[in-house]
Amino acid sequence: MNTALNVVRRNGLGLVAWLTGIVFFLPIAWMALTSFHSEADAATNPPSFTAGLTLDSYREFFGVGGGASPWPALINSAMASVVSTLLVLLLAFPAAYALSIRRVRKWTDVLFFFLSTKMLPAVAGLLPIYLFAKNAGMLDNIWLLVILYTSMNLPIAVWMMQSFLAEVPVEVIEAARVDGARLPTILARVVAPISLPGVAATALICFIFSWNELLFARVLTGVVAGTAPVFLTGFITSQGLFLAKVCAASLVVSLPVLAAGFTAQDKLVQGLSLGAVK
């Protein structure tokens, strides 16, 4: 009896998981299908499942035929996201070490301070940041976005990595210290390999947040440093919303995030579910 109940419970949980996954996947599948329709077919209500397929939206997105090229925006997004993520990891890793393994005085207050920086809505800090960037001559500058994304993601990274590094066995670190290893060596060769799942999870979260950020990029950039989300807003014009083009552009812009998540999925699952070590 118990065995039968366990089988039913396990199959039921599996069915719920599949249904949940399908619910989350359906909008993406619908967006992908719509991107291959013409604008006339994409705008029909109810939508047509048998409409002809075409690559016109992708051709227009990539600038075939004289349209604006998306490559500068994609390169800007990649540069801002990758560089800021690397800077966040370089700064958050030793900070998390000091807050989890070699704990500093009042380390809980430090963690609360990091958390408190995320309590202010981003739009509340937009005006002073804009005025600073204007006076410093950094408007429409990709390095301004790198600095902003680094500062915005650093508190989250410290919180995440602090919980991951707290799972690192102290005995391993003490053994390395007895062998004469200095702090940089311990961080690079002992702590980092053990906490790699947590580092990968943190890096992916920071990369996603940076890649998808729109508010600061929309206000602080223009022609030179515009990112991919800013480029997407250009498809909403006074003539209306070009649904097929928006779907094609959204799918292309989402591919780097999907590729990063697929590449790091094993490390991401370990980092988010178990911490650094079990």
C-alpha positions as CSV (number, residue, x, y, z in Angstrom):
1,M,0.0,0.0,0.0
2,N,2.7,2.4,1.0
3,T,4.6,1.6,-2.2
4,A,1.6,2.3,-4.3
5,L,1.1,5.6,-2.6
6,N,4.7,6.6,-3.1
7,V,4.5,5.8,-6.8
8,V,1.3,7.8,-7.2
9,R,2.8,10.7,-5.2
10,R,6.0,10.6,-7.3
11,N,4.1,10.5,-10.6
12,G,1.8,13.2,-9.4
13,L,4.7,15.5,-8.6
14,G,6.3,14.7,-11.9
15,L,3.1,15.6,-13.7
16,V,2.8,18.9,-11.8
17,A,6.4,19.7,-12.7
18,W,5.8,19.0,-16.4
19,L,2.6,21.1,-16.4
20,T,4.4,24.0,-14.7
21,G,7.2,23.7,-17.3
22,I,4.8,23.7,-20.2
23,V,3.0,26.8,-18.8
24,F,6.3,28.7,-18.6
25,F,7.4,27.5,-22.0
26,L,4.2,28.2,-24.0
27,P,4.7,32.0,-24.2
28,I,8.3,31.5,-25.5
29,A,7.0,28.9,-28.0
30,W,4.2,31.3,-29.1
31,M,6.7,34.2,-29.4
32,A,9.0,32.0,-31.6
33,L,6.1,31.0,-33.8
34,T,4.9,34.6,-34.2
35,S,8.3,35.7,-35.2
36,F,8.1,33.6,-38.3
37,H,4.8,35.1,-39.4
38,S,4.2,38.2,-41.5
39,E,2.9,41.3,-39.7
40,A,-0.6,40.8,-41.2
41,D,-0.8,37.2,-39.9
42,A,0.7,38.1,-36.5
43,A,-2.0,40.7,-36.0
44,T,-5.0,38.5,-36.6
45,N,-7.4,37.8,-33.8
46,P,-7.8,35.0,-33.1
47,P,-4.3,34.0,-34.1
48,S,-3.8,31.7,-37.0
49,F,-1.9,28.5,-36.5
50,T,-1.7,27.7,-40.2
51,A,-0.4,31.0,-41.4
52,G,2.6,30.9,-43.7
53,L,6.1,31.2,-42.3
54,T,8.6,33.8,-43.4
55,L,12.0,35.1,-42.3
56,D,11.1,38.7,-43.2
57,S,11.1,39.8,-39.5
58,Y,14.6,38.4,-38.9
59,R,15.9,40.1,-42.1
60,E,14.6,43.4,-40.9
61,F,15.9,42.9,-37.4
62,F,19.4,42.3,-38.7
63,G,19.3,45.3,-41.0
64,V,18.9,43.5,-44.3
65,G,17.5,46.0,-46.7
66,G,18.7,49.2,-45.1
67,G,17.3,49.0,-41.6
68,A,19.2,49.8,-38.4
69,S,21.8,47.2,-37.5
70,P,21.4,45.5,-34.0
71,W,25.0,44.6,-33.7
72,P,26.2,47.7,-31.9
73,A,23.5,47.3,-29.3
74,L,24.2,43.6,-28.9
75,I,27.9,44.3,-28.5
76,N,27.2,47.0,-26.0
77,S,25.0,44.7,-24.0
78,A,27.6,41.9,-24.1
79,M,30.4,44.2,-23.0
80,A,28.4,45.8,-20.2
81,S,27.1,42.5,-18.9
82,V,30.3,40.5,-19.1
83,V,32.7,43.1,-17.8
84,S,30.4,44.1,-14.9
85,T,29.8,40.4,-14.0
86,L,33.6,39.8,-13.9
87,L,34.1,42.9,-11.7
88,V,31.3,41.8,-9.4
89,L,32.9,38.3,-8.9
90,L,36.3,39.9,-8.3
91,L,34.8,42.1,-5.6
92,A,32.2,39.8,-4.1
93,F,34.4,36.8,-3.7
94,P,36.8,38.2,-1.1
95,A,34.0,40.1,0.6
96,A,31.9,36.9,0.9
97,Y,35.0,35.1,2.3
98,A,35.4,37.7,5.0
99,L,31.7,37.5,5.9
100,S,31.4,33.7,5.9
101,I,34.8,32.0,6.6
102,R,37.0,34.6,8.2
103,R,34.2,36.6,9.7
104,V,34.8,40.2,10.4
105,R,33.4,42.0,13.4
106,K,29.6,42.8,13.1
107,W,29.4,40.8,9.9
108,T,25.6,40.6,10.2
109,D,25.4,44.4,10.2
110,V,27.5,44.4,7.0
111,L,25.2,42.0,5.3
112,F,22.2,44.1,6.4
113,F,23.9,47.1,4.9
114,F,24.4,45.3,1.6
115,L,20.7,44.3,1.6
116,S,19.5,47.8,2.5
117,T,21.1,49.2,-0.7
118,K,18.5,47.3,-2.7
119,M,15.6,48.7,-0.7
120,L,15.7,52.0,-2.7
121,P,13.7,51.8,-6.0
122,A,16.0,52.3,-8.9
123,V,14.0,55.1,-10.3
124,A,14.5,57.1,-7.1
125,G,18.3,57.3,-7.8
126,L,17.9,58.0,-11.5
127,L,18.0,61.8,-11.3
128,P,21.1,62.2,-9.2
129,I,22.9,59.6,-11.3
130,Y,21.9,61.4,-14.5
131,L,23.1,64.7,-13.1
132,F,26.4,63.1,-12.1
133,A,26.9,61.5,-15.5
134,K,26.0,64.8,-17.2
135,N,28.5,66.8,-15.2
136,A,31.2,64.1,-15.5
137,G,30.7,63.9,-19.3
138,M,29.8,60.2,-19.1
139,L,26.4,60.3,-20.8
140,D,26.1,57.8,-23.6
141,N,29.2,56.0,-22.3
142,I,29.3,52.2,-22.0
143,W,31.7,52.4,-19.0
144,L,29.0,54.3,-17.0
145,L,26.7,51.2,-17.5
146,V,29.6,48.9,-16.4
147,I,30.0,50.9,-13.2
148,L,26.3,51.0,-12.5
149,Y,25.7,47.3,-13.2
150,T,28.6,46.4,-11.0
151,S,27.3,48.5,-8.1
152,M,23.7,47.3,-8.6
153,N,24.6,43.6,-8.6
154,L,27.4,43.6,-6.0
155,P,25.0,43.4,-3.0
156,I,23.1,40.4,-4.5
157,A,26.4,38.7,-5.3
158,V,27.8,39.1,-1.8
159,W,24.7,37.7,-0.3
160,M,24.6,34.7,-2.6
161,M,28.3,33.9,-2.4
162,Q,28.3,34.4,1.4
163,S,25.8,31.5,1.8
164,F,27.8,29.3,-0.7
165,L,31.2,30.0,1.0
166,A,29.7,29.2,4.4
167,E,29.5,25.6,3.2
168,V,33.2,25.3,2.5
169,P,34.9,23.0,5.1
170,V,37.1,25.1,7.4
171,E,39.4,22.1,7.8
172,V,40.5,22.3,4.1
173,I,41.4,26.0,4.5
174,E,43.3,25.4,7.8
175,A,45.3,22.6,6.1
176,A,46.2,24.9,3.2
177,R,47.3,27.6,5.7
178,V,49.4,25.1,7.6
179,D,51.1,24.2,4.3
180,G,52.1,27.8,4.0
181,A,49.5,29.0,1.5
182,R,48.8,32.7,1.5
183,L,45.3,34.2,1.3
184,P,45.3,34.8,-2.5
185,T,46.4,31.2,-3.1
186,I,43.8,29.9,-0.7
187,L,41.1,31.9,-2.5
188,A,42.2,30.9,-6.0
189,R,43.2,27.2,-5.5
190,V,41.2,26.1,-2.5
191,V,38.0,28.1,-2.0
192,A,37.2,28.9,-5.6
193,P,37.2,25.3,-6.9
194,I,35.0,24.1,-4.0
195,S,32.5,26.9,-4.4
196,L,32.5,26.8,-8.2
197,P,28.7,25.9,-8.4
198,G,27.9,28.9,-6.3
199,V,30.2,31.2,-8.3
200,A,28.5,30.0,-11.5
201,A,25.0,30.6,-10.1
202,T,26.0,34.1,-9.0
203,A,27.6,35.0,-12.3
204,L,24.6,33.8,-14.2
205,I,22.2,35.8,-12.1
206,C,24.4,39.0,-12.4
207,F,24.7,38.5,-16.2
208,I,20.9,38.1,-16.6
209,F,20.2,41.2,-14.5
210,S,22.8,43.3,-16.5
211,W,21.6,42.0,-19.9
212,N,17.9,42.7,-19.2
213,E,18.4,46.2,-17.5
214,L,16.4,48.9,-19.4
215,L,15.7,51.9,-17.1
216,F,19.3,53.3,-16.7
217,A,20.3,52.2,-20.2
218,R,17.3,54.0,-21.7
219,V,17.9,57.3,-19.8
220,L,21.7,57.4,-19.7
221,T,22.6,56.2,-23.2
222,G,21.8,57.3,-26.7
223,V,23.3,56.4,-30.1
224,V,26.7,55.2,-29.1
225,A,26.1,53.1,-25.9
226,G,22.6,51.9,-26.4
227,T,22.0,48.3,-25.3
228,A,19.8,45.5,-26.7
229,P,16.8,46.3,-24.5
230,V,17.0,49.9,-25.7
231,F,17.1,48.7,-29.3
232,L,14.0,46.7,-28.7
233,T,12.0,49.8,-27.7
234,G,12.6,51.2,-31.2
235,F,10.1,48.7,-32.6
236,I,7.3,50.5,-30.7
237,T,6.6,53.5,-33.0
238,S,3.8,56.0,-33.5
239,Q,2.5,53.7,-36.3
240,G,1.9,51.0,-33.7
241,L,3.5,47.8,-32.4
242,F,5.1,45.6,-35.1
243,L,4.4,42.3,-33.3
244,A,6.3,39.9,-35.6
245,K,9.4,42.1,-35.6
246,V,9.2,42.5,-31.8
247,C,9.0,38.7,-31.3
248,A,11.9,38.1,-33.7
249,A,14.0,40.7,-31.9
250,S,13.1,39.5,-28.5
251,L,14.0,35.9,-29.4
252,V,17.4,36.9,-30.7
253,V,18.1,39.1,-27.7
254,S,17.1,36.3,-25.4
255,L,19.5,33.7,-27.0
256,P,22.7,34.8,-25.1
257,V,20.9,34.4,-21.8
258,L,19.5,31.1,-22.8
259,A,22.9,29.9,-24.0
260,A,24.6,31.0,-20.8
261,G,21.9,29.2,-18.7
262,F,22.2,26.0,-20.8
263,T,26.0,26.0,-20.5
264,A,26.0,26.5,-16.8
265,Q,22.9,24.5,-16.0
266,D,24.6,21.7,-14.0
267,K,26.6,24.2,-11.9
268,L,23.5,26.4,-11.5
269,V,21.4,23.6,-10.1
270,Q,24.1,22.6,-7.7
271,G,24.7,26.1,-6.6
272,L,21.1,27.1,-6.1
273,S,20.0,23.9,-4.4
274,L,22.9,22.6,-2.4
275,G,25.3,25.5,-1.9
276,A,29.0,25.0,-2.6
277,V,29.3,21.5,-1.0
278,K,26.7,19.1,0.3
